[in-house]
Amino acid sequence: MSQFQLTAKVNIQLSGGMKIDKGQTFFVNLPFGRLPFDSINSKEAVIKQLELRNFNIKGHENILGTNYFEVKKF
């Protein structure tokens, strides 16, 4: 497994008054050879990690990209 740190580049407003603050970080684990936003499966893994932290991004899937998150591999 590869671990990645995702850091929000901007404040991201979500439904229900939830938001991801600029600079907030999340760690995700993905199979070797995968990047967080390179496939549907990778994006689903990121969504699950965010849901575990009580962030529901349903309807905001467009935030899953490098325009909104800086990606660092560990």
N, C-alpha and C positions, 0 to 999 in steps of 0.2 A: 504494500500500500504506500502511496505517496501522500504526504500531508501538505496542505496549502493554507496560507493565511490570507484571508480576504479582508481588506480594509476599505470601508466606505469612503469614497472620494467626495461625496456631497451628502447633505441631509436628504433622506428619502422618505416621503410621506406615503403611508400605507392606509388601507381602509380601517375604519373604526378608530381613528385618531392615533393609531400606532405609527411609529416612525423609527427609522434607523438613522442614528446620528452620524454626521461626518466624523471619521476617525475611528468609529466602532469597528472592532475586529471579530472575525469568526474563523475557526479552524475547521477544515473539512478533510476527510480522508477519502481518497479515490484509488481505484486500481492503478498499478504502474502503467505508464504510457498515456494516461488520461489527464486532461486539464479541466478545471472547473466549468468552463463554458463551451467546451468543444463538441458536445453532443447532447442529445436529449437525456440520455442516462446520467451524464455528468451534471446537467442542470437539475435533474430530479434529486440527485444526491445532495446538492446544495440546498434545494428547497426543504428536504427532510431535516438537514442540519439547522436551518433557520426555524423550522417549525418546532424543533426540540427546545429552542430558545424563545418560544412563544411569539414568533414573527410569522404572520400569515401573509404571504405575498400573492395569494390568488387574485388574478386580475391585474397583477403588476409584474408579470414574468419578464417584461421588457427590461427590467433592471438587472437581469442576469447577464452581465457583460462587463467588459473592461472600461466602458464609459462611466460606470457607476462604482466599480470595485477595482482596487489595485490588488494584484495577485502575486504572492511570493511563495516559492516552493521551499520546503524544509527537508 
